Amino acid sequence: MKRISVIVLLAAVSLVSMPANAQIFRGPDSQRQAEKAGKKQQKAQNKAFLKQQKALRKQAKAQKKAARKG
């Protein structure tokens, strides 16, 4: 059961992490749409990175506080 959930999780991550510029757009605005999608994905990745960094700083601060207490 655990193997199935791991495989499903890996498949989901690989689909989500597909670059936006790899998406296929057709029509007269295809270049613009691809660039817009790429910028949107870059912004989302940057936001996620900043959120992760904030969480790490918060965790480090909590560890320091616990070390001083006990």
C-alpha positions in Angstrom: 0.0 0.0 0.0 2.8 2.4 0.8 4.5 1.7 -2.5 1.3 2.6 -4.4 1.0 5.9 -2.5 4.7 6.7 -3.2 4.3 6.0 -6.9 1.1 8.1 -7.1 2.9 10.9 -5.2 5.9 10.8 -7.5 3.6 10.9 -10.6 1.8 13.9 -9.2 5.0 15.7 -8.5 6.4 15.0 -11.9 3.2 16.3 -13.6 3.2 19.5 -11.4 6.8 20.2 -11.9 6.6 20.1 -15.7 7.9 23.5 -17.0 5.2 25.8 -18.3 7.2 26.5 -21.4 6.9 22.8 -22.3 3.2 23.2 -22.6 1.9 23.3 -26.2 0.0 26.4 -27.2 -1.5 26.8 -30.7 -2.7 29.9 -32.4 -1.5 33.4 -33.1 -0.8 34.1 -29.4 1.1 31.0 -28.7 4.4 32.7 -27.9 2.8 35.2 -25.6 0.8 32.6 -23.8 3.9 30.4 -23.3 5.8 33.3 -21.9 3.0 34.3 -19.6 2.6 30.8 -18.3 6.4 30.6 -17.7 6.3 33.8 -15.7 3.3 32.6 -13.7 5.1 29.4 -12.8 8.3 31.2 -11.9 6.3 33.5 -9.6 4.6 30.6 -7.9 8.0 28.8 -7.4 9.5 31.9 -6.0 6.6 32.3 -3.6 6.9 28.7 -2.5 10.6 29.1 -2.0 10.1 32.2 0.2 7.4 30.5 2.2 9.8 27.5 2.8 12.6 29.8 3.9 10.3 31.6 6.3 9.2 28.3 7.8 12.9 27.2 8.2 13.7 30.4 10.0 10.7 30.0 12.3 11.8 26.5 13.1 15.4 27.5 13.8 14.1 30.3 16.1 11.9 27.8 18.0 14.8 25.4 18.4 17.1 28.2 19.8 14.3 29.2 22.2 13.8 25.6 23.4 17.6 25.1 23.8 17.8 28.2 26.0 14.8 27.1 28.1 15.9 23.5 28.7 
